[in-house]
Amino acid sequence: MNSATRSYATYGAPRTRRAPRTLITLVAIALTVLAVGLLVTQVQKVAREPGLPLRDSSVIRSQAAAKHLDPALIAAVIYAESKFQPRTSSAGALGLMQILPATADFIAGKSGGVRFTTADLATPAINLAYGSWYLRYLLDHYSGREIPAVAAYNAGLGNVDGWLARAPGARLRVSAIPFPETQAYVERVLAAQRQYRATYPHQLGISQP
């Protein structure tokens, strides 16, 4: 064994021989971290989307501004009604905000929709405009109180007016709603409203404190 061979055997190869291998290792680690980061982002997006979907955010913002509504409330009602999947219910309610034809006719008469037809409710922009108008109408009817307004969206004005007439101080608590379906509906909408405000402030045009 000559001196050079003995030196390599004793101390290993010179550092200059290891540099390329170190560089490759660092690049591999960086690429792995990047790939994991992208994967986590995609998983979070997929996990969030089915649980709290959002579509037509520009229309929601526009209707919220025009009707002086919380855009998160509009989104929450859509979520509770259809989860942003337009459909026709067994009761005949239509579209994103699940509007009954009779209710739509009432809205059209009050809002000047002289050319309205029931088929128009299949158009998301019209459905959102009518549903938002009705939300504003219910809020005005109940002096801005969200609980009776949301309850009436589900159970109807007549039922909620009757509950309020029997409620202490004419204040309706969620726990006092006698229809289990409507009680669960109000709870779902109010919870979703908070979640939409926290999750989609930019998309809904909500200013954060």
C-alpha positions as CSV (number, residue, x, y, z in Angstrom):
1,M,0.0,0.0,0.0
2,N,1.6,3.3,-1.0
3,S,1.3,6.5,1.0
4,A,-1.6,7.9,-1.0
5,T,-3.6,4.7,-0.7
6,R,-2.8,4.5,3.0
7,S,-3.9,8.1,3.4
8,Y,-7.3,7.5,1.7
9,A,-7.8,4.3,3.7
10,T,-7.1,6.1,6.9
11,Y,-8.8,9.4,6.4
12,G,-11.3,8.8,3.6
13,A,-11.6,10.5,0.3
14,P,-10.8,14.2,0.0
15,R,-13.7,16.6,0.8
16,T,-13.8,17.7,-2.9
17,R,-15.0,14.2,-3.8
18,R,-18.0,14.5,-1.4
19,A,-19.2,17.9,-2.4
20,P,-21.3,16.8,-5.4
21,R,-22.9,14.1,-3.3
22,T,-23.8,16.6,-0.6
23,L,-25.2,19.0,-3.1
24,I,-27.4,16.3,-4.6
25,T,-28.6,15.3,-1.2
26,L,-29.5,18.9,-0.3
27,V,-31.4,19.3,-3.6
28,A,-33.3,16.1,-3.0
29,I,-34.3,17.2,0.5
30,A,-35.5,20.6,-0.8
31,L,-37.5,18.9,-3.5
32,T,-39.0,16.5,-1.0
33,V,-40.0,19.4,1.3
34,L,-41.5,21.3,-1.6
35,A,-43.5,18.2,-2.8
36,V,-44.7,17.5,0.8
37,G,-45.8,21.2,1.1
38,L,-47.7,21.1,-2.2
39,L,-49.3,17.8,-1.2
40,V,-50.4,19.2,2.2
41,T,-51.9,22.3,0.4
42,Q,-53.9,20.2,-2.0
43,V,-55.1,17.9,0.8
44,Q,-56.2,20.9,2.8
45,K,-58.0,22.4,-0.2
46,V,-59.8,19.1,-1.0
47,A,-60.6,18.6,2.7
48,R,-62.0,22.1,3.0
49,E,-64.0,22.2,-0.2
50,P,-66.5,19.4,0.4
51,G,-67.0,20.6,4.0
52,L,-67.4,24.3,3.3
53,P,-67.9,24.9,-0.5
54,L,-68.1,28.3,-2.1
55,R,-69.3,29.2,-5.6
56,D,-70.5,32.4,-7.3
57,S,-68.7,34.6,-4.7
58,S,-68.8,37.6,-7.0
59,V,-72.6,37.3,-7.2
60,I,-72.9,36.9,-3.5
61,R,-70.8,40.0,-2.9
62,S,-72.9,42.0,-5.3
63,Q,-76.2,40.9,-3.8
64,A,-74.9,41.5,-0.3
65,A,-74.0,45.0,-1.2
66,A,-77.2,45.7,-3.0
67,K,-79.4,44.3,-0.3
68,H,-77.3,45.4,2.7
69,L,-76.7,41.8,3.8
70,D,-73.8,40.0,5.4
71,P,-72.4,38.0,2.5
72,A,-71.5,35.2,4.9
73,L,-75.2,34.9,5.8
74,I,-76.1,34.5,2.1
75,A,-73.4,31.9,1.7
76,A,-74.5,30.1,4.9
77,V,-78.1,29.9,3.7
78,I,-77.0,28.5,0.4
79,Y,-74.9,26.0,2.2
80,A,-77.8,24.9,4.4
81,E,-80.2,24.8,1.5
82,S,-78.2,23.1,-1.3
83,K,-74.4,23.0,-0.4
84,F,-74.0,25.1,-3.6
85,Q,-75.4,22.2,-5.7
86,P,-78.5,23.5,-7.6
87,R,-81.3,21.0,-7.3
88,T,-85.1,20.7,-7.1
89,S,-86.4,19.5,-3.7
90,S,-89.3,17.0,-3.2
91,A,-91.4,20.1,-2.2
92,G,-90.6,21.8,-5.4
93,A,-88.0,24.3,-4.1
94,L,-85.5,25.3,-6.8
95,G,-81.9,26.2,-7.2
96,L,-79.0,27.3,-4.9
97,M,-81.3,29.0,-2.4
98,Q,-84.1,26.5,-2.7
99,I,-86.9,29.0,-3.5
100,L,-90.5,27.7,-3.9
101,P,-92.3,28.9,-7.0
102,A,-95.0,30.6,-4.9
103,T,-92.4,32.5,-2.9
104,A,-90.6,33.5,-6.2
105,D,-93.9,34.8,-7.5
106,F,-94.3,36.9,-4.3
107,I,-90.8,38.2,-4.7
108,A,-91.3,39.0,-8.3
109,G,-94.5,40.9,-7.6
110,K,-92.8,42.9,-4.8
111,S,-89.5,43.6,-6.6
112,G,-90.9,44.4,-10.1
113,G,-89.9,41.2,-11.8
114,V,-92.6,41.4,-14.4
115,R,-90.9,39.1,-16.9
116,F,-90.0,36.4,-14.3
117,T,-90.8,32.8,-15.0
118,T,-90.2,29.8,-12.6
119,A,-87.6,28.5,-15.0
120,D,-85.5,31.6,-14.2
121,L,-84.7,30.1,-10.8
122,A,-82.4,27.7,-12.5
123,T,-80.1,30.6,-13.3
124,P,-77.7,31.0,-10.3
125,A,-77.6,34.8,-10.5
126,I,-81.4,35.1,-10.5
127,N,-81.8,32.5,-7.8
128,L,-79.3,34.4,-5.6
129,A,-80.9,37.7,-6.3
130,Y,-84.4,36.4,-5.4
131,G,-83.1,34.5,-2.3
132,S,-81.2,37.6,-1.1
133,W,-84.2,39.8,-1.6
134,Y,-86.3,37.5,0.5
135,L,-83.6,37.4,3.2
136,R,-83.6,41.2,3.3
137,Y,-87.4,41.1,3.4
138,L,-87.4,38.7,6.4
139,L,-84.8,40.7,8.3
140,D,-86.8,43.9,7.8
141,H,-89.9,42.1,9.0
142,Y,-88.2,41.0,12.2
143,S,-86.3,44.3,12.8
144,G,-83.0,43.0,11.7
145,R,-83.0,39.9,14.0
146,E,-81.3,37.0,12.3
147,I,-82.8,34.1,14.3
148,P,-86.4,34.7,13.4
149,A,-85.5,35.7,9.8
150,V,-83.5,32.5,9.2
151,A,-86.2,30.4,10.9
152,A,-88.8,32.0,8.6
153,Y,-86.7,31.2,5.6
154,N,-87.2,27.5,6.5
155,A,-90.5,27.4,8.3
156,G,-92.4,30.4,6.9
157,L,-93.5,33.7,8.2
158,G,-96.8,32.5,9.6
159,N,-95.2,29.9,11.9
160,V,-92.5,32.2,13.1
161,D,-94.9,35.1,13.8
162,G,-97.0,32.6,15.9
163,W,-93.9,31.5,17.8
164,L,-92.9,35.1,18.5
165,A,-96.5,36.0,19.7
166,R,-96.0,33.3,22.4
167,A,-92.4,34.0,23.2
168,P,-91.4,36.0,26.3
169,G,-90.7,39.6,25.3
170,A,-91.3,38.6,21.6
171,R,-87.7,37.3,21.4
172,L,-87.2,34.0,19.8
173,R,-84.4,31.8,21.1
174,V,-83.0,29.0,19.0
175,S,-83.7,26.5,21.8
176,A,-87.4,27.7,21.8
177,I,-88.1,26.9,18.2
178,P,-90.7,24.1,18.3
179,F,-89.9,22.5,15.0
180,P,-86.8,20.3,15.4
181,E,-86.0,20.6,11.7
182,T,-86.1,24.4,11.8
183,Q,-84.2,24.5,15.1
184,A,-81.4,22.4,13.5
185,Y,-81.6,24.5,10.3
186,V,-81.1,27.8,12.2
187,E,-78.2,26.3,14.2
188,R,-76.6,25.1,10.9
189,V,-77.0,28.5,9.2
190,L,-75.6,30.5,12.1
191,A,-72.6,28.1,12.5
192,A,-71.9,28.2,8.8
193,Q,-72.1,32.0,8.8
194,R,-69.3,32.2,11.4
195,Q,-67.3,29.6,9.4
196,Y,-67.7,31.5,6.1
197,R,-66.6,34.7,7.7
198,A,-63.5,33.1,9.0
199,T,-62.6,30.9,6.0
200,Y,-63.5,33.1,3.0
201,P,-63.1,36.8,4.1
202,H,-61.4,37.8,0.9
203,Q,-63.7,36.0,-1.5
204,L,-66.8,37.4,0.3
205,G,-65.4,40.9,0.6
206,I,-65.4,40.8,4.4
207,S,-63.1,43.2,6.3
208,Q,-61.3,41.5,9.1
209,P,-60.8,43.4,12.4
